[in-house]
Amino acid sequence: MREDAGVTDEVDAPRSTPLVDEAIKKAAVAWVGVGDGPAVALWCVPLEGSLFVVSGPGEQTAPGLADAATARVTLRGDHGGRIVTWPARVTRLAPGSPEWETSAPLVAAKRLNASGPTADLVARWAADGCALTRLAPDGPPDAGDALPDTSLAAEPRGAAVVRATRKPFRLHRVRRR
């Protein structure tokens, strides 16, 4: 590390480990927690050693992520168990910036069930105010004494999509004797 009058060259130094790098390469879904809020499952795309997430109108909901500076990212393996949890530096890419022009089409190309061509999807994200955020590793992952001793399972949160149970459908009338 070089220091000249308070300026360091450590700003762009990678702050990751081989475990985090490999987990990022295989990620399709990440559990992202912002502040004290609960972690939410988000669809993501691995690019350039980081995860990219799109949220906003017509896309997934990521409470607080677009305005956050840091987050906690948990990646899981094929077996469903946690592989690694790491601190992330959150950067929101501005539409029209060189980073946006490079990354947004690559992320849009990986978007499942998108209607229309990739260019139209990127244009919609920019017009609707969707947030394209980069989650870059920003420190060592949880390991050793930092790992929890208890289960991280939590009670399911309530949801507005819960419906009342209906009576079963019958093809014919049942007569009572």
Secondary structure, DSSP 8 states (H G I E B T S, - for coil): --EETTEES-TTS----HHHHHHHHT-SEEEEE-TTS--EEEE-EEETTEEEEEESTTSB--TTTTT-SEEEEEEE-TTSSEEEEEEEEEEEE-TTSHHHHHHHHHHHHT-TT--S-HHHHHHHHHHHT-EEEEEEE-S--S-GGGS-SS---------TT---------SS-----
